[in-house]
Amino acid sequence: MKGGTLIREARKRAGLTQRRLAQVLGTSQSVVARWEAGAQEPSLATVARAVRAAGFDLHVSIAEPDDGHRRLIADALALPPAVRLARLVDLLHAQEALHAAVRK
């Protein structure tokens, strides 16, 4: 995920405008817009500072690649949309049943 995408996500979750985030960071709205649009890539330190300014923490980890996720995604996308939706509904119903059982 790109740094600008992380900044935009944190800003939107916090309900901030680009202008307000820029003010908190001591920069201009146009700089925040360039980060979010991918026209300018912020450093990792800048991303962490922007995410923190929006009221969140950024956690980064290094992990072995998991090609299994790519396969699962490709397999799911190969299914017709109606089948994917039906599976999602089934999953939601199963989760609701599990939550209901735990609440008892």
Order of alpha helices (4+ residues) and beta strands (2+ residues): alpha-alpha-alpha-alpha-alpha-alpha
